[in-house]
Amino acid sequence: MCLGVPMQVVEAGEGWAQCRNGDALRRVDTLLLDPVSPGDWVLVHVASAVRAIDAAEATSIRGALLAVERAASGQPFEHLLADLIEREPQLPPHLRPGGA
């Protein structure tokens, strides 16, 4: 399984950005994106930013990753997935009948 991790840009140059994930800093390739600026959020896979995201999506993804970690260790995690509780699963638009 491949995971993308939300990271916030701290410093940016041409084709690269220094990004923060918690306390860890990491230099990532940003050649797949439009120029990024400090404060922007990006989704990072391996060492490349694969797409820009907003703060709300970053929070949602971080919560889901933390929920997986907590579930694996037997800790409570349901509150981290509140947006999924008590609703039917939904297919992404491209998988729905007549989707793009």
Secondary structure, DSSP 8 states (H G I E B T S, - for coil): ----EEEEEEEEETTEEEEEETTEEEEEE-TTSS---TT-EEEEETTEEEEEE-HHHHHHHHHHHHHHHHHHTT---GGGGTTTTTS-----GGGSTT--
